[in-house]
Amino acid sequence: MTTLARLADALSRRWWAIALLAAVIVWMVRQLAAVSAKLKVVTGYDAFDMQPRLGIDDMAAQLRHYTPEAVRLYSAFSSTDFLFPFAIALFWAALLTWGLRRARPRLYAAGGWQRHLPWLFLGCAFDWIENVANAWVVGRYPPLHTGVAALALFAKYAKVAAASAAAVLALAFALWGAATSIAGFVRRRAG
């Protein structure tokens, strides 16, 4: 876990590294959307990950349309989707670290915050569980393994909750850090 903290800290010290990571994330989103659109042409449905309201019955109905080409496309989707959640979590971790360093330099220097940083990667872990479960369901169909499909759906909704919480927390720290930096700049200019 210290490696994650060091990586987030190193990224947070270079604006261009955060910008580059954001650009990679945008590129990945475009890749995921493009492959999902191709999957929709073949099956009539987006990839499971791209459907906000999905149930086991929906998965069963959609899997009937999965041809070998659809399975290949889903595999291509999954290969990008294994890197994507880590990149997002790392982005939020770097943003939070940047904000903390600016807003509370003493607290940042003490280093205790690092033990809490892995919580930002919880959404990533749930996304990986979802990806493995979906790959199992797609690769082993027929029949539909309902227990694995239920695990995929649980992980899907847990991922959304955890990733949303990480985003809100990181943005709050980034805004706090930016506000502290701006206030310090104004004080120096006025003084």
N, C-alpha and C positions, 0 to 999 in steps of 0.2 A: 504494500500500500504506500510505502514511502516513495516508491518509483513513480506512482501516479501523482503524488503531491509534488515531487520534483519536476515532473513533466509539465504539470499545470502551472507551477511557479515559473518555469523557464519560458513557457508560452506567454504568460501574463506580462513578462518584462519587455516583450517586443510587439509593438502594435502591428507590424507587418505579419508576424506569425499568427496572430489572432485573425487578421484579415485573410490570410492565406487559408487558414483552417475553415473560415466561413465560406470562402470561395469553393473549397473542396466539398463542403456540405451541400452547397447549392448545386454543384455539378452532380453529386450523388442523388439528390432529390430529382433532378432532371432525368438521370439514368433510370431510377426506379419508376418514375412516371411513364417514361417511354416504353420500358419493358412491360409494365402493367397495361398500357394501351394496346400493345401487341397481343398480350394475353387475352384482352377483352375482345379483340378481333377473332381470335381462335375459339374462345369458350363462351363469349357473351358476357363475361364478368371480369372485373379488375382482380388483381391479386388479393388474396385474403387480407393481407396486411393493410391494403388501401381502402378497405370497406369499413366505415365507421360503425355500422350496426350489422353484426354478423352473428349468426347462431349456428348450432350444430345442424339443424335442418337445412339452412342455407348452404353450408359446406357440402352436405350430402347431395343436394340438388345440383350444385355447381360442378362437383367432381364427376358427374355423369358426362359432362362435356369435355373432360380433360383427355385429349389425344396425346400421343407421344410428343408432338410438337409443343403442346401446352405444358407438359412435364418439363421439357427442355427449357422453355421460357421461364417457368417457375424456378428452375435451378439457376438460371442466369439472374433472375430477380434476387434470389436468396444470396448469391455470392456477393452482390453489392450490399444487401441488407445486413450482412454480418459485420461489415466495417462501419456502416452508417451510424448505428446507435453509439458506438464507441467514440466516433468523431464528434457527435452532438454532445455527449457527456463531457468529453474533454474540453469542448468549447465553453460549456457552462462552468466547468471547474476553473478554467483559465480566467473567465470573466469575473467570477466570484473572488478569486485570488487577487486579481487586479484591484477590485473594489475594496477588499479588506485592507490591502497594503496602503491604499490611498486614504481610506476613512479612519483606520485605527492602526497606525504604524507600530505602536508598541505591542498590541495584541498580535499583529502579524509576526513581528520579530520573535515573540515568545514561542511560536510554533505549535501551540496546542490545537490550533484549528485544523492542522493536517490530519489528525485522527478522525475528523468528521467528514473529510472530503470524499471518501468512498461512497457515502450515501448518495452523492450526485450520480453515481454510476449504477444505482439500483434499477433505473429504467432500462439501462443498457442490458443488465442481466436478465430482466424480464423479456426484453426484445429477443435476446439470444434463445431463451427457453421457447418463446413463441416460434422462432424460426426453425428450431430443431423439431418441434412438435408438428408444425405445418409441413415440413419436409417429409416427416414420417407419414403423415396422413396422405399427402399427395403421392409419395413413392410407393406406399403399400396398398393403395386403393386398387381394386376392391378387395375386401370390404372396407367400409368406413370404421376405423378404430375410434369409437366414440369417447373412450377414456382419454386418448391422446388428443382428440379434437377438443374435448372439454379443457384439457390442460392448455392447449394453444389459445383458447378463448380467454381463460383466466389470465394467462400471461399477457395477452393483448391488452386487456382492460387495466391490469396492474401496471403495465408499461406506460400507458397514457397517464395514469394518476401520478406515478413516480416521476416521469419525465416532465410533466407540467409543474409539479412541485419544485423540481430542480431548476427549471427555467425561471419561475417566479422568484425563487431565492437568489439565484445568480443575478437576475436583472435588478433586484432590490439592492444587493450589495454593489453592483456596478453603478447604479444611480446614486447611492450613498457616497461612494468613492468619488464620482464625478462632482457631486455637489460640494463635498469637502475640498476638492482640488480647486474648484471655481471660487469658493469662499476664501480660500487661502490666497489665491491670485488677486482677488479684489482687495483683500486686506493689505497685501504687499504694495499694490498700486496706490491705494489711498494713503498709506502710511508714509 
